[in-house]
Amino acid sequence: MEIAAMEFWKMNGAGNDFVVIDNRDLRHHLDREAIARICHRQRGVGADGLLAVEPAQSGGDYRFRYYNADGGEAEMCGNGARCFGQFIKHRIHGGHLASATFETIAGLVSVEFPGDGVQIGLSTPHGLALNQVIEVDHLPLTVHSVNTGVPHAVIVVEDLDAAEVFRIGRIVRRHEAFAPKGTNVNFMKALGPSEIAIRTYERGVEDETLACGTGMVACAIVHHELTGAPAPISVRVRGGDTLRVEFSREASGYGNVRLTGPAEFVFRGTMETV
């Protein structure tokens, strides 16, 4: 059995944490089990997911590979995309990068670096559905849903602290209304005309996380639909950060969707892989 050393970086975006590897030479071949082991908080490095930088295949500057903590590959991750952009700027371009594009399963994502933050331009949201009534615990529950790169359900609540994020989130995540792939589940409270707070149960992590970038965008869009609040919309997440969601409302839906917020390096290390 050959054991190889793999260099990695730990990063976080608004408390959503990731292991990042530079795999531009495609020398690392991690299967689902290995990724889940790396992301395990007691037996591995610990993370909500793993990001891999790979060579572009279809028109971007880089290919963005994102794996959830269970080892399954996902279409996109908003906080992960900001960390990915910050990584390629500082670890590949030595801090000298104004913008870039990278390929995701959900489409092409752009990144820029305004001020101290990182701004990503997301793919076009689709599948917006408002006021869906599903049954949870034998009672009707109103949810709204939209795909912002990955599927999201949004539940409006009056008391965000009291929301049963894990229990209700786990039920809605696998509800037949969102079969077969399931959905992420967000609990949203309005704080002002263009300010909301959210908590998110993430598919693939199977628990609440401190932030979810695509969930922030989904909630901002639903908030706009329900209240008419103009963009930009400020979104406060469980980790304590407030991020900014911008978009333009068009006849065909939503365009120019951008998410701005922090992306930070935590530490660098080397792990042994089989």
C-alpha positions, 0 to 999 in steps of 0.5 A, a space after each residue: 500500500 503506497 502512502 502519498 503526501 498531499 498538501 492542502 489549505 483550510 479556508 472559510 467563507 463566512 464560517 462555511 469551511 473547506 479543505 482546498 487542494 491544488 490538483 491542476 496536474 490531476 495527480 490526486 485521485 480521491 474517491 468518495 470515501 477518502 473525501 468523506 474521511 478528510 472532511 470528518 471533524 473527528 477523524 480528518 481535517 474537518 470541513 463542510 466540503 472539499 474544493 479541488 482546483 483543476 485545469 479548465 475544460 470548456 472555456 473558463 480559466 480553471 475548473 471548480 470541483 466541489 465535494 460535500 462532506 459526505 464525499 458526493 460531488 455537488 453542482 456549486 457552492 457559493 461560499 466555496 466559490 469565493 474561497 476558490 477565487 481567493 485561493 487562485 488569486 493568492 496561491 496561484 497568481 501571487 495576489 495579482 489577479 483582478 478577475 477570473 472565470 471557472 467552470 462548475 457543473 452549474 455553469 460558468 462562475 466569475 470572480 472579482 475582488 472588490 475592496 477586502 471582499 470577494 465577489 462571485 457572479 453566479 449562473 442564472 437562477 431557475 425553477 422558482 416556485 412560491 407558496 408550495 404547501 407540503 406536509 411535515 409532521 402531518 401539518 401543512 408547511 409553506 415553502 418556496 424554492 429556487 435553484 441558484 446552482 443547487 436546489 434550495 427550499 426557503 421557509 419564512 419564520 418569525 423566530 429564527 432562533 427557535 427554528 427547528 433547523 435540524 429536525 425540520 430541515 432533515 425532513 424537508 431535505 428528503 421530502 418527495 416534493 424535492 425528489 429525487 435529488 433532495 434540496 437544501 433547506 433555508 429558514 429566513 426572517 426579514 430584518 428590514 426592507 432589504 435585510 434578512 437573516 437565515 439559517 441553513 440545513 445543507 444537503 450533503 453535510 446533513 446538518 446546519 452550517 454557519 453559512 451557505 452562499 447559494 442559500 443566501 442568494 435563494 433567500 434574497 430572491 424569495 424575499 424580493 418576490 414576497 416583499 418587492 424589496 430592491 437589491 442589494 439585499 443584505 443577508 446575515 448568516 449564522 456565523 455572524 457575517 453579513 453578505 451582499 446579494 445583488 441581482 437584476 429582475 428581468 422579464 425572463 427571470 433573474 440576471 447579473 446575480 452576484 454575491 459579495 463576502 469574505 473568504 479567508 485562509 485558516 491554515 496550510 498542512 500536509 495529509 497522508 493519503 492512500 
